[in-house]
Amino acid sequence: MATTPRTEPATTALSEPSAEPLPDFAGVDVAVLAARTDHTVLGDVAALLLRNWPAAEDAVAYYEDGPGKLLH
């Protein structure tokens, strides 16, 4: 009888955040992306972003959003 090997990922210890900066997607027009994509998941995510998008004067950032804060 043949067996299939397990393909679970190896467990790794938590590492420090990368020093590499994230790409800047500030110029992406999410409304255009939502209208033009045929990818189901990307379209759903873009639509959700648009539905919950605050006006510029309502946008806020919280301390908990910072890269040095680990949430448990």
N, CA, C and O of each residue as an XYZ file, in Angstrom:
288
protein
N       0.834     -1.167      0.000
C       0.000      0.000      0.000
C       0.887      1.242      0.000
O       1.785      1.368      0.833
N       0.637      2.155     -0.932
C       1.434      3.375     -1.037
C       0.924      4.413     -0.046
O      -0.271      4.498      0.236
N       1.840      5.181      0.462
C       1.458      6.266      1.365
C       1.864      7.590      0.751
O       2.834      7.674     -0.002
N       1.120      8.602      1.079
C       1.425      9.945      0.596
C       2.185     10.675      1.695
O       1.729     10.714      2.838
N       3.345     11.259      1.366
C       4.100     11.964      2.405
C       3.340     13.209      2.872
O       2.596     13.820      2.105
N       3.537     13.563      4.112
C       2.896     14.760      4.661
C       3.574     15.992      4.086
O       4.790     16.021      3.897
N       2.790     16.980      3.818
C       3.335     18.196      3.212
C       3.105     19.421      4.096
O       3.000     20.539      3.591
N       3.028     19.219      5.395
C       2.830     20.331      6.304
C       4.086     21.203      6.320
O       5.199     20.685      6.226
N       3.918     22.515      6.437
C       5.098     23.368      6.491
C       5.864     23.146      7.791
O       5.276     22.842      8.829
N       7.161     23.299      7.719
C       7.976     23.163      8.913
C       7.676     24.333      9.841
O       7.500     25.463      9.384
N       7.619     24.069     11.122
C       7.374     25.153     12.064
C       8.655     25.949     12.231
O       9.749     25.390     12.308
N       8.503     27.245     12.284
C       9.657     28.112     12.464
C       9.382     29.058     13.612
O       8.233     29.385     13.908
N      10.436     29.485     14.242
C      10.298     30.450     15.327
C       9.939     31.803     14.735
O      10.300     32.109     13.599
N       9.231     32.601     15.504
C       8.896     33.943     15.042
C      10.174     34.747     14.873
O      11.061     34.716     15.726
N      10.255     35.454     13.781
C      11.438     36.263     13.528
C      11.092     37.734     13.665
O       9.923     38.102     13.780
N      12.087     38.542     13.652
C      11.903     39.990     13.719
C      11.343     40.473     12.392
O      11.562     39.841     11.358
N      10.618     41.592     12.412
C      10.117     42.150     11.145
C      11.278     42.505     10.218
O      12.369     42.854     10.669
N      11.024     42.409      8.944
C      12.038     42.729      7.958
C      12.320     44.225      7.961
O      11.418     45.032      8.187
N      13.552     44.588      7.715
C      13.923     46.002      7.607
C      13.572     46.550      6.224
O      13.620     47.758      5.993
N      13.220     45.647      5.310
C      12.872     46.071      3.954
C      11.534     46.800      3.979
O      10.557     46.274      4.512
N      11.475     48.013      3.408
C      10.215     48.751      3.424
C       9.169     48.094      2.514
O       9.506     47.468      1.508
N       7.918     48.249      2.883
C       6.831     47.737      2.052
C       6.674     48.615      0.819
O       6.992     49.803      0.872
N       6.195     48.063     -0.283
C       5.979     48.882     -1.473
C       4.893     49.923     -1.212
O       3.984     49.705     -0.412
N       5.005     51.039     -1.891
C       4.029     52.123     -1.739
C       2.947     51.957     -2.795
O       3.194     52.154     -3.984
N       1.737     51.590     -2.352
C       0.608     51.432     -3.255
C      -0.374     52.597     -3.125
O      -1.548     52.466     -3.471
N       0.107     53.729     -2.628
C      -0.763     54.881     -2.403
C      -1.388     55.382     -3.706
O      -2.470     55.969     -3.681
N      -0.728     55.160     -4.837
C      -1.244     55.656     -6.101
C      -2.232     54.725     -6.787
O      -2.716     55.042     -7.874
N      -2.542     53.590     -6.183
C      -3.466     52.638     -6.802
C      -4.895     53.161     -6.680
O      -5.347     53.504     -5.587
N      -5.587     53.216     -7.785
C      -6.993     53.628     -7.785
C      -7.834     52.376     -7.551
O      -8.055     51.586     -8.469
N      -8.298     52.203     -6.324
C      -9.014     50.989     -5.938
C     -10.339     50.861     -6.689
O     -10.764     49.749     -7.001
N     -10.990     51.977     -6.980
C     -12.256     51.929     -7.723
C     -12.026     51.388     -9.128
O     -12.818     50.579     -9.613
N     -10.964     51.817     -9.781
C     -10.635     51.303    -11.116
C     -10.262     49.825    -11.029
O     -10.674     49.022    -11.866
N      -9.484     49.476    -10.015
C      -9.105     48.074     -9.818
C     -10.336     47.198     -9.639
O     -10.431     46.129    -10.241
N     -11.281     47.644     -8.812
C     -12.504     46.865     -8.574
C     -13.312     46.699     -9.845
O     -13.897     45.641    -10.079
N     -13.351     47.744    -10.675
C     -14.151     47.699    -11.901
C     -13.499     46.863    -12.996
O     -14.199     46.300    -13.838
N     -12.162     46.771    -13.000
C     -11.477     46.123    -14.117
C     -10.999     44.709    -13.852
O     -10.640     44.002    -14.793
N     -10.985     44.274    -12.599
C     -10.442     42.951    -12.316
C     -11.472     41.860    -12.591
O     -12.671     42.054    -12.386
N     -10.988     40.715    -13.056
C     -11.875     39.572    -13.214
C     -11.528     38.485    -12.194
O     -12.046     37.370    -12.251
N     -10.629     38.840    -11.252
C     -10.252     37.917    -10.189
C     -11.282     38.044     -9.070
O     -11.456     39.126     -8.509
N     -11.949     36.971     -8.751
C     -13.061     36.993     -7.797
C     -12.654     37.544     -6.436
O     -13.322     38.431     -5.904
N     -11.577     37.033     -5.873
C     -11.170     37.443     -4.532
C     -10.693     38.894     -4.542
O     -11.075     39.673     -3.669
N      -9.873     39.262     -5.508
C      -9.381     40.638     -5.585
C     -10.540     41.617     -5.767
O     -10.542     42.687     -5.158
N     -11.507     41.271     -6.581
C     -12.682     42.117     -6.763
C     -13.467     42.283     -5.476
O     -13.924     43.383     -5.163
N     -13.631     41.188     -4.720
C     -14.350     41.258     -3.440
C     -13.605     42.117     -2.427
O     -14.215     42.906     -1.705
N     -12.290     41.962     -2.375
C     -11.487     42.754     -1.439
C     -11.543     44.231     -1.812
O     -11.708     45.083     -0.939
N     -11.410     44.540     -3.090
C     -11.475     45.940     -3.529
C     -12.840     46.540     -3.220
O     -12.921     47.690     -2.788
N     -13.904     45.789     -3.432
C     -15.246     46.286     -3.128
C     -15.408     46.534     -1.627
O     -16.023     47.521     -1.225
N     -14.861     45.648     -0.801
C     -14.922     45.825      0.647
C     -14.136     47.064      1.070
O     -14.589     47.833      1.918
N     -12.969     47.252      0.484
C     -12.185     48.451      0.788
C     -12.966     49.711      0.448
O     -13.006     50.657      1.235
N     -13.579     49.720     -0.711
C     -14.343     50.903     -1.130
C     -15.533     51.161     -0.214
O     -15.842     52.311      0.100
N     -16.196     50.098      0.213
C     -17.359     50.252      1.077
C     -16.971     50.843      2.433
O     -17.734     51.606      3.025
N     -15.778     50.485      2.920
C     -15.339     50.924      4.246
C     -14.343     52.078      4.201
O     -13.796     52.452      5.239
N     -14.099     52.642      3.039
C     -13.094     53.681      2.872
C     -13.553     54.960      3.560
O     -14.614     55.488      3.228
N     -12.771     55.468      4.518
C     -13.170     56.720      5.157
C     -12.816     57.913      4.274
O     -11.954     57.832      3.398
N     -13.498     59.004      4.527
C     -13.117     60.244      3.858
C     -11.739     60.644      4.389
O     -11.369     60.257      5.497
N     -10.984     61.408      3.617
C      -9.623     61.785      4.014
C      -9.601     62.456      5.388
O      -8.677     62.235      6.170
N     -10.595     63.257      5.680
C     -10.612     63.946      6.974
C     -10.983     63.015      8.132
O     -10.783     63.372      9.292
N     -11.516     61.837      7.838
C     -11.895     60.878      8.872
C     -10.840     59.800      9.121
O     -10.959     59.037     10.079
N      -9.820     59.725      8.282
C      -8.818     58.671      8.407
C      -7.956     58.899      9.654
O      -7.545     60.023      9.940
N      -7.692     57.824     10.381
C      -6.868     57.898     11.584
C      -5.946     56.690     11.628
O      -6.183     55.689     10.952
N      -4.907     56.792     12.417
C      -4.018     55.665     12.670
C      -3.893     55.518     14.178
O      -3.880     56.515     14.900
N      -3.803     54.309     14.649
C      -3.714     54.039     16.069
C      -2.338     53.484     16.403
O      -1.650     52.939     15.540
N      -1.951     53.627     17.643
C      -0.671     53.098     18.100
C      -0.584     51.603     17.821
O       0.482     51.102     17.465
N      -1.681     50.895     17.976
C      -1.684     49.448     17.768
C      -1.385     49.060     16.324
O      -1.074     47.903     16.045
N      -1.479     50.029     15.398
C      -1.205     49.747     13.994
C       0.283     49.745     13.681
O       0.678     49.354     12.583
N       1.103     50.168     14.612
C       2.542     50.308     14.358
C       3.233     48.982     14.184
O       2.773     47.967     14.707
N       4.346     48.975     13.448
C       5.055     47.723     13.165
C       5.715     47.112     14.386
O       5.997     45.913     14.382
N       5.971     47.879     15.423
C       6.639     47.331     16.600
C       5.698     46.735     17.617
O       6.150     46.213     18.636
N       4.413     46.795     17.376
C       3.411     46.315     18.331
C       2.976     44.901     17.957
O       2.411     44.695     16.883
N       3.227     43.945     18.813
C       2.782     42.573     18.579
C       1.457     42.366     19.277
O       1.349     42.584     20.484
N       0.468     41.954     18.548
C      -0.839     41.681     19.134
C      -0.945     40.200     19.419
O      -0.551     39.375     18.595
N      -1.466     39.862     20.563
C      -1.572     38.451     20.950
C      -2.983     37.976     20.839
O      -3.267     36.813     21.123
